[in-house]
Amino acid sequence: MITFAKDNIVHMNKELRIIISGGGTGGHIFPAISIANAIKSKFPDAKILFVGALGRMEMQRVPAAGYEIKGLPICGFDRKHILKNGGVLYKIWKSQRIAKRIIRDFKPMAAVGVGGYASGPTLNVCASKGIPCLIQEQNSYAGVTNQLLAKKADKICVAYEGMERFFPAEKIIMTGNPVRQNVLECTMSREEARLSFGLDANKKTILLVGGSLGARTVNESVRQHLDRVKESDVQFIWQTGKYYNEEMNKAVSDFGEISNLKVMDFISDMGAAYKAADLVISRSGASSISEFCLLGMPVILVPSPNVAEDHQTKNAMALVNKDAAIYVKDADAPDTLLQTAIDTVTDDAKLATLSENIKKLGLKDSANVIADEVVKLAWGA
């Protein structure tokens, strides 16, 4: 709960105005929206404006969640072709100018950066104008944007131990990552959840997810072993992602009927999917890991090798080193992932150990804790 010094109570009569910036992936957007929802639940009249990058996922996801968003024409540097970054520098300059205009018009009392391209110019402008800033770092290895912003930020909310190697220790608050509330609030029994996917209520179940867009390696790990899927005494919920759905469905169709396999391009009710599963196979994005921790989900992590600073592997190893997850290297997954999953899901003792250990790492109520910190900054409490 928020507590305010007596001489700051007057600020509570002011209209609360917060700017939230960042995005690019669901791992940045879900926490941002969760923080906004937490602020609105405490202060329904608060004005919240998002700033994202034009053409990125947040430009659709944020309005769908009921919030206004402004877009900046910003993109990341091409690290492989340094000489091609002239256009990037121009976009950064232009984004800085647009951010100044947005901030001048909106007049935020505090700014939140969740990582991603847009948070750089937005928080830089806010800090230059004396607007207090909070950054939220989801990963165990801090992103470049957040590392650059750390000196200007007033508070830095993190989800992993040891983040002093990236940020000033006196600014760090251990909050965990906000997660999607509907994932935590599923009231179905495990049997009901399995039936909702058209599966056997009593069979061990493996959930495979590669993010909303899908993961080529995870999909290939199934496609190449459909015979093993069919022969196993386990059932599978397979979210292929929209990019790969047509190709994977054709592979299944060509193979023939597999009654213990449910193929979907996107799962709208992830709470039910998690409830149905005894074991999850997933990439190791920070938001997903936070959900697994809070739910106590046994998980096999296949970190994406195509992310900055290989932060997904670092996220995964933070769990693996505490016997809270199983790690399969992306390059090894097509050969070993499916059999590892089948062996694990039929080992009740291993599932129980993984569940117990991962649950110890969950930090509850993260969105509310961060929202309180944002509001305290806004009102100078």
C-alpha positions in Angstrom: 0.0 0.0 0.0 1.1 3.6 -0.7 1.8 5.8 2.3 2.4 9.5 1.8 4.1 12.1 4.0 1.7 14.6 5.4 2.9 17.5 3.3 2.3 15.4 0.1 -1.3 14.6 0.7 -2.3 17.7 -1.3 -0.9 16.1 -4.4 -3.6 13.5 -4.3 -6.1 16.1 -5.4 -4.1 16.6 -8.7 -5.0 14.6 -11.8 -2.5 11.8 -12.0 -0.8 11.7 -15.4 1.6 8.9 -16.3 3.5 8.1 -19.5 4.5 4.5 -20.2 7.0 3.8 -23.0 8.5 0.7 -24.7 7.5 -2.5 -26.4 8.5 -4.4 -29.4 7.6 -7.8 -28.0 4.9 -9.3 -25.8 7.6 -9.5 -23.1 7.7 -5.8 -22.9 4.0 -5.0 -23.6 2.3 -7.4 -21.1 4.2 -5.9 -18.1 3.5 -2.3 -19.4 -0.2 -3.0 -19.7 -0.3 -4.7 -16.3 1.3 -1.7 -14.6 -1.2 0.6 -16.3 -4.1 -1.6 -15.2 -2.7 -1.5 -11.6 -2.5 2.3 -11.6 -6.0 2.6 -13.0 -7.4 0.1 -10.4 -6.1 2.4 -7.6 -6.8 5.7 -9.3 -9.6 5.3 -11.9 -9.3 8.9 -13.1 -5.6 8.6 -13.8 -4.6 9.6 -17.4 -2.2 7.1 -18.9 -0.5 7.6 -22.3 1.7 5.0 -24.0 4.5 5.8 -26.4 5.6 3.0 -28.7 7.5 2.4 -31.9 5.6 2.7 -35.2 5.0 -0.7 -36.9 5.7 -2.7 -33.7 3.3 -4.9 -31.8 2.4 -2.4 -29.2 0.6 -0.2 -31.7 -2.1 -2.8 -31.9 -1.9 -4.5 -28.4 -2.1 -1.3 -26.3 -5.3 0.1 -28.0 -6.9 -3.3 -27.7 -6.3 -3.1 -23.9 -8.1 0.2 -23.8 -5.2 2.7 -23.7 -4.1 5.5 -26.1 -0.7 5.2 -27.7 1.5 7.5 -29.7 4.1 6.1 -32.1 7.7 7.1 -32.7 9.5 6.3 -36.1 12.3 4.6 -34.2 14.2 1.3 -34.9 17.2 -0.4 -33.6 20.8 -0.3 -34.8 22.0 -2.8 -37.4 24.9 -4.2 -35.4 26.1 -6.3 -38.3 26.2 -3.5 -40.9 27.4 -0.4 -39.0 27.6 1.8 -42.2 23.8 1.3 -42.8 22.8 3.2 -39.6 22.6 6.7 -41.1 18.8 6.3 -41.4 18.6 5.0 -37.9 20.3 8.1 -36.5 17.9 10.3 -38.4 14.9 8.3 -36.9 16.4 8.7 -33.4 16.7 12.4 -33.9 13.1 12.6 -35.3 11.8 10.5 -32.5 13.4 12.7 -29.9 11.6 15.7 -31.4 8.3 14.0 -31.5 8.8 12.8 -28.0 9.4 16.4 -26.8 6.1 17.4 -28.4 4.2 14.5 -26.9 5.5 15.2 -23.4 4.9 18.9 -23.7 1.3 18.3 -24.7 0.6 15.5 -22.2 2.5 16.9 -19.2 3.2 13.6 -17.4 4.0 13.6 -13.7 6.1 10.5 -14.0 7.4 8.2 -16.8 7.8 4.4 -17.0 10.2 2.7 -19.4 9.7 -1.1 -19.9 12.5 -1.6 -22.5 12.3 -1.5 -26.3 13.2 1.2 -28.8 10.6 3.9 -27.9 11.5 4.1 -24.2 14.9 5.6 -25.0 13.9 9.0 -26.5 10.8 9.2 -24.3 12.6 8.8 -21.0 15.5 10.9 -22.1 13.2 13.8 -22.8 11.3 13.3 -19.5 14.6 13.1 -17.5 15.9 16.3 -19.2 12.7 18.1 -18.1 12.9 16.9 -14.5 10.1 14.4 -14.8 10.8 11.5 -12.5 11.5 8.2 -14.3 11.2 4.5 -13.4 12.5 1.7 -15.6 11.4 -1.9 -15.4 13.9 -4.5 -16.5 12.3 -7.9 -17.1 15.4 -10.0 -17.9 18.4 -11.3 -15.9 20.6 -9.5 -18.4 19.7 -5.9 -18.8 18.8 -4.6 -22.2 20.9 -1.9 -23.9 18.2 0.8 -23.7 17.6 0.3 -20.0 21.4 0.2 -19.3 21.7 3.6 -21.0 18.7 5.0 -19.1 19.8 3.8 -15.7 21.8 6.9 -14.8 18.8 9.1 -15.4 16.2 6.9 -13.8 15.0 7.5 -10.2 14.0 3.9 -9.6 14.8 0.6 -11.3 12.4 -2.4 -10.8 14.0 -5.8 -11.5 13.0 -9.5 -11.3 16.4 -11.2 -10.8 19.1 -11.1 -8.2 22.5 -9.7 -9.0 21.3 -6.8 -11.2 23.8 -4.4 -9.4 26.2 -5.4 -12.2 24.1 -3.3 -14.6 22.4 -0.7 -12.4 23.2 1.5 -9.4 22.4 -0.6 -6.4 20.7 2.2 -4.5 18.1 2.6 -7.2 17.1 -1.1 -7.5 13.8 -2.5 -6.2 13.2 -6.2 -6.4 9.6 -6.4 -7.6 9.4 -9.3 -10.1 7.7 -9.0 -13.4 4.0 -8.2 -13.8 2.1 -11.0 -15.6 -1.3 -11.4 -17.3 -3.9 -11.7 -14.5 -6.2 -14.0 -16.5 -3.3 -16.6 -16.5 -3.4 -16.6 -12.7 -7.1 -16.5 -12.3 -8.2 -19.7 -14.2 -10.8 -21.5 -12.0 -11.0 -24.7 -14.1 -9.9 -28.0 -12.8 -7.1 -29.8 -14.7 -9.7 -32.2 -16.1 -12.0 -29.4 -17.2 -9.1 -27.6 -18.8 -8.1 -30.7 -20.8 -11.7 -31.3 -22.0 -11.9 -27.7 -23.1 -9.1 -28.5 -25.6 -10.9 -31.6 -26.8 -8.4 -33.9 -25.0 -8.6 -36.9 -22.6 -9.3 -35.6 -19.1 -7.0 -38.1 -17.5 -3.9 -38.2 -19.7 -0.5 -36.6 -19.0 -0.4 -33.4 -21.1 2.5 -31.4 -22.6 2.0 -27.8 -23.7 4.3 -26.4 -26.4 4.4 -22.7 -27.0 6.8 -20.5 -29.0 5.3 -17.1 -28.3 2.5 -15.5 -30.2 4.4 -15.6 -33.5 5.8 -19.1 -33.0 9.2 -20.6 -32.7 10.7 -22.4 -35.7 12.9 -24.8 -33.6 10.1 -25.8 -31.2 7.8 -26.5 -34.1 10.4 -28.5 -36.0 11.0 -30.5 -32.8 7.4 -31.8 -33.1 7.1 -31.9 -36.9 10.1 -34.2 -37.3 8.8 -36.6 -34.7 5.1 -36.9 -35.3 5.4 -40.7 -35.2 6.8 -40.5 -31.7 3.9 -38.1 -30.7 1.4 -40.6 -32.0 3.0 -43.6 -30.3 3.4 -42.0 -26.9 0.9 -42.3 -24.1 1.0 -38.6 -23.7 -1.1 -35.8 -25.3 0.0 -32.5 -26.6 -1.3 -29.0 -27.0 0.8 -27.3 -29.7 0.7 -23.6 -30.3 2.5 -23.2 -33.6 2.2 -19.4 -33.9 0.6 -17.7 -36.8 3.7 -17.7 -39.0 4.0 -21.5 -39.0 0.5 -22.7 -38.6 -0.3 -23.5 -42.2 3.0 -25.3 -42.7 2.6 -27.4 -39.5 -1.0 -28.2 -40.1 -0.1 -29.5 -43.5 2.6 -31.7 -42.0 0.1 -33.2 -39.6 -2.5 -33.6 -42.3 0.0 -35.4 -44.6 1.1 -37.7 -41.7 -2.5 -38.7 -40.9 -4.8 -38.5 -37.9 -3.1 -38.0 -34.5 -5.8 -38.1 -31.8 -3.5 -37.1 -28.9 -2.3 -33.8 -30.6 -4.2 -30.5 -30.6 -2.7 -28.0 -33.0 -3.5 -24.3 -32.7 -2.0 -21.1 -34.2 -2.8 -19.1 -31.1 -4.2 -19.9 -27.6 -6.4 -17.1 -26.3 -6.9 -18.6 -22.9 -3.4 -19.4 -21.6 -4.8 -19.8 -18.1 -6.7 -22.9 -19.3 -3.7 -24.1 -21.3 -1.4 -23.9 -18.3 -4.0 -25.6 -16.1 -4.3 -28.5 -18.6 -0.6 -29.1 -18.8 1.7 -31.2 -16.6 4.7 -29.8 -18.4 5.4 -26.8 -20.6 8.0 -26.4 -23.4 8.7 -22.7 -24.1 11.2 -20.1 -25.1 12.6 -18.3 -22.0 11.3 -14.8 -22.3 11.1 -13.0 -19.0 7.3 -12.6 -18.9 6.7 -16.3 -19.6 9.2 -17.3 -16.9 7.5 -15.1 -14.4 4.2 -16.8 -15.2 5.8 -20.2 -14.8 7.2 -19.2 -11.4 3.9 -17.9 -10.0 2.0 -21.0 -11.3 4.7 -23.5 -10.2 4.8 -24.9 -13.7 7.4 -27.6 -14.6 9.0 -26.3 -17.7 11.6 -27.2 -20.4 13.2 -24.0 -21.7 14.6 -23.7 -25.2 16.1 -20.2 -25.3 16.0 -18.3 -28.6 19.5 -17.7 -29.9 18.2 -14.7 -31.9 17.9 -12.1 -29.1 20.2 -9.3 -28.0 23.0 -10.3 -25.6 21.6 -13.9 -25.6 19.5 -12.8 -22.7 17.1 -15.8 -23.0 19.8 -18.3 -22.2 20.8 -16.2 -19.2 17.1 -16.1 -18.1 16.9 -19.9 -18.4 20.2 -20.6 -16.6 19.0 -18.5 -13.6 16.3 -21.2 -13.1 18.3 -24.3 -14.3 21.1 -23.5 -11.7 18.4 -23.8 -9.0 16.9 -27.1 -10.4 13.8 -25.1 -11.3 13.7 -25.8 -15.0 15.3 -28.1 -17.7 17.4 -26.5 -20.4 17.6 -27.8 -24.0 19.9 -25.9 -26.4 18.2 -24.6 -29.5 20.6 -26.4 -31.8 19.9 -29.7 -30.0 16.2 -29.4 -29.8 15.1 -31.0 -33.0 16.9 -34.2 -32.0 16.3 -34.3 -28.3 13.5 -32.0 -27.1 10.5 -34.2 -27.7 11.9 -37.4 -26.1 13.2 -35.3 -23.1 9.7 -33.9 -22.7 8.1 -37.4 -22.8 10.6 -38.8 -20.3 10.1 -35.8 -18.0 6.3 -35.7 -18.0 6.1 -39.4 -17.0 8.5 -38.9 -14.1 6.2 -37.7 -11.3 9.1 -37.1 -8.8 10.9 -34.9 -11.3 7.8 -32.9 -12.0 7.2 -32.3 -8.3 10.8 -31.2 -7.8 10.7 -28.7 -10.7 7.3 -27.3 -9.5 8.5 -26.9 -6.0 11.7 -25.1 -6.9 10.3 -22.8 -9.6 7.5 -21.7 -7.3 10.1 -20.4 -4.8 11.3 -17.9 -7.4 7.9 -16.3 -8.0 7.3 -12.7 -6.8 3.6 -12.0 -6.3 1.7 -8.7 -6.9 4.5 -7.2 -9.0 2.2 -4.9 -11.0 0.8 -3.3 -7.8 4.2 -2.9 -6.2 5.5 -1.1 -9.3 2.4 1.0 -9.7 2.8 2.2 -6.1 6.4 3.2 -6.9 5.3 5.1 -10.0 2.6 7.0 -8.1 5.0 7.9 -5.3 7.4 9.3 -7.9 4.6 11.3 -9.5 3.5 12.9 -6.3 7.0 13.2 -4.8 6.1 11.0 -1.9 
